[in-house]
Amino acid sequence: MFSPTISIEQLTPGNKTAFTINDVNLMIANVNGTIYATQKNCTHADEDLTEGHLEGSIIECPVHGAMFDIIDGRTLSLPAVSPLKTYPAKIENGIILVDVMPEQSGGTVPASDSN
């Protein structure tokens, strides 16, 4: 089930933010107009990825430098070895919606606006 988060106007391309849905801490990012949602913390040392540098779809952990592709969650560099959880995200009526149900984890839906 998709839950509302923030307005797409609040998350311009190249930016990211933290949001919590049902006790799931998320990082929501806008990559060239497509919205992606992943777990908020690094799989290596539980550091806040929203404090890291986002370049395209690559997020770098601000503490140890582990890198992940937020499109599919895969780990791109050590010291992290486990991928990020990813969650389906979409835009409806200008609002970013994310599905955090466990059976839906592991996928991202390209953003589409249904205005």
C-alpha positions as a Markdown table, in Angstrom:
| # | Residue | x | y | z |
|---|---|---|---|---|
| 1 | Met | 0.0 | 0.0 | 0.0 |
| 2 | Phe | 1.4 | 3.3 | -1.0 |
| 3 | Ser | 1.7 | 6.0 | 1.6 |
| 4 | Pro | 2.0 | 9.8 | 1.0 |
| 5 | Thr | 5.2 | 11.5 | 1.9 |
| 6 | Ile | 6.1 | 15.0 | 0.6 |
| 7 | Ser | 5.2 | 17.2 | -2.3 |
| 8 | Ile | 7.4 | 16.7 | -5.4 |
| 9 | Glu | 7.9 | 20.5 | -5.3 |
| 10 | Gln | 9.8 | 19.9 | -2.0 |
| 11 | Leu | 12.3 | 17.5 | -3.6 |
| 12 | Thr | 14.0 | 19.0 | -6.7 |
| 13 | Pro | 16.2 | 16.9 | -9.0 |
| 14 | Gly | 19.5 | 16.0 | -7.4 |
| 15 | Asn | 18.2 | 16.2 | -3.8 |
| 16 | Lys | 17.3 | 13.7 | -1.1 |
| 17 | Thr | 15.4 | 13.8 | 2.1 |
| 18 | Ala | 14.6 | 11.5 | 5.1 |
| 19 | Phe | 11.0 | 10.3 | 5.8 |
| 20 | Thr | 9.5 | 7.7 | 8.1 |
| 21 | Ile | 6.5 | 5.5 | 7.2 |
| 22 | Asn | 5.3 | 2.9 | 9.7 |
| 23 | Asp | 8.6 | 3.0 | 11.6 |
| 24 | Val | 10.6 | 2.4 | 8.3 |
| 25 | Asn | 13.2 | 5.1 | 8.0 |
| 26 | Leu | 13.6 | 6.1 | 4.3 |
| 27 | Met | 15.8 | 8.2 | 2.1 |
| 28 | Ile | 13.8 | 9.6 | -0.8 |
| 29 | Ala | 15.7 | 11.0 | -3.7 |
| 30 | Asn | 14.9 | 12.7 | -7.0 |
| 31 | Val | 17.2 | 11.6 | -9.8 |
| 32 | Asn | 16.5 | 13.7 | -12.9 |
| 33 | Gly | 12.7 | 13.7 | -12.1 |
| 34 | Thr | 12.5 | 10.0 | -11.2 |
| 35 | Ile | 11.8 | 9.3 | -7.5 |
| 36 | Tyr | 13.6 | 6.5 | -5.7 |
| 37 | Ala | 13.2 | 5.3 | -2.1 |
| 38 | Thr | 15.7 | 3.3 | -0.1 |
| 39 | Gln | 16.4 | 2.5 | 3.5 |
| 40 | Lys | 17.9 | 5.6 | 5.1 |
| 41 | Asn | 20.9 | 4.1 | 6.8 |
| 42 | Cys | 24.1 | 2.6 | 5.4 |
| 43 | Thr | 24.2 | -1.2 | 5.6 |
| 44 | His | 27.8 | -1.0 | 6.8 |
| 45 | Ala | 27.7 | 1.1 | 9.9 |
| 46 | Asp | 24.1 | 2.4 | 10.1 |
| 47 | Glu | 25.1 | 5.9 | 9.2 |
| 48 | Asp | 22.5 | 8.4 | 7.8 |
| 49 | Leu | 22.8 | 8.3 | 4.0 |
| 50 | Thr | 20.8 | 11.6 | 3.6 |
| 51 | Glu | 23.9 | 13.3 | 4.9 |
| 52 | Gly | 26.0 | 11.8 | 2.1 |
| 53 | His | 26.8 | 13.0 | -1.4 |
| 54 | Leu | 24.4 | 12.1 | -4.2 |
| 55 | Glu | 25.8 | 12.1 | -7.7 |
| 56 | Gly | 23.3 | 10.9 | -10.3 |
| 57 | Ser | 21.9 | 7.7 | -8.8 |
| 58 | Ile | 25.0 | 7.0 | -6.6 |
| 59 | Ile | 24.9 | 7.8 | -2.9 |
| 60 | Glu | 28.1 | 7.9 | -0.8 |
| 61 | Cys | 28.0 | 7.2 | 2.9 |
| 62 | Pro | 29.3 | 10.3 | 4.7 |
| 63 | Val | 31.3 | 8.4 | 7.2 |
| 64 | His | 33.1 | 5.5 | 5.6 |
| 65 | Gly | 32.6 | 6.2 | 1.9 |
| 66 | Ala | 30.6 | 3.1 | 0.9 |
| 67 | Met | 28.7 | 3.7 | -2.3 |
| 68 | Phe | 25.3 | 2.4 | -3.4 |
| 69 | Asp | 23.2 | 2.7 | -6.5 |
| 70 | Ile | 19.8 | 3.9 | -5.3 |
| 71 | Ile | 18.0 | 2.6 | -8.3 |
| 72 | Asp | 18.4 | -1.0 | -7.3 |
| 73 | Gly | 20.2 | -0.7 | -3.9 |
| 74 | Arg | 23.3 | -2.6 | -5.1 |
| 75 | Thr | 26.6 | -2.0 | -3.2 |
| 76 | Leu | 29.2 | -0.4 | -5.4 |
| 77 | Ser | 32.2 | -0.1 | -3.0 |
| 78 | Leu | 33.5 | -1.3 | 0.3 |
| 79 | Pro | 33.3 | -1.3 | 3.3 |
| 80 | Ala | 29.6 | -2.1 | 2.7 |
| 81 | Val | 28.8 | -5.5 | 1.3 |
| 82 | Ser | 25.0 | -5.7 | 1.7 |
| 83 | Pro | 22.7 | -3.8 | -0.6 |
| 84 | Leu | 20.2 | -1.2 | 0.4 |
| 85 | Lys | 16.5 | -2.1 | 0.7 |
| 86 | Thr | 14.6 | -0.3 | -2.0 |
| 87 | Tyr | 10.9 | 0.5 | -2.1 |
| 88 | Pro | 8.5 | 1.3 | -4.9 |
| 89 | Ala | 7.9 | 5.1 | -5.3 |
| 90 | Lys | 5.6 | 7.1 | -7.5 |
| 91 | Ile | 4.1 | 10.5 | -7.8 |
| 92 | Glu | 0.3 | 11.1 | -7.8 |
| 93 | Asn | -1.3 | 14.6 | -7.8 |
| 94 | Gly | 2.1 | 16.1 | -7.0 |
| 95 | Ile | 2.7 | 14.0 | -3.9 |
| 96 | Ile | 5.4 | 11.4 | -3.6 |
| 97 | Leu | 4.0 | 8.0 | -2.5 |
| 98 | Val | 6.1 | 5.1 | -1.2 |
| 99 | Asp | 5.2 | 1.5 | -0.5 |
| 100 | Val | 7.0 | 0.1 | 2.5 |
| 101 | Met | 5.2 | -3.2 | 2.8 |
| 102 | Pro | 7.8 | -6.0 | 3.2 |
| 103 | Glu | 6.4 | -8.1 | 0.3 |
| 104 | Gln | 6.8 | -5.1 | -2.0 |
| 105 | Ser | 10.5 | -4.3 | -1.0 |
| 106 | Gly | 13.1 | -4.6 | -3.7 |
| 107 | Gly | 11.7 | -2.6 | -6.5 |
| 108 | Thr | 11.3 | 1.0 | -7.6 |
| 109 | Val | 8.6 | 2.3 | -9.9 |
| 110 | Pro | 9.6 | 5.2 | -12.2 |
| 111 | Ala | 7.9 | 8.4 | -11.1 |
| 112 | Ser | 4.8 | 9.4 | -13.0 |
| 113 | Asp | 2.5 | 12.3 | -12.4 |
| 114 | Ser | -1.2 | 11.7 | -12.6 |
| 115 | Asn | -2.4 | 15.3 | -12.5 |
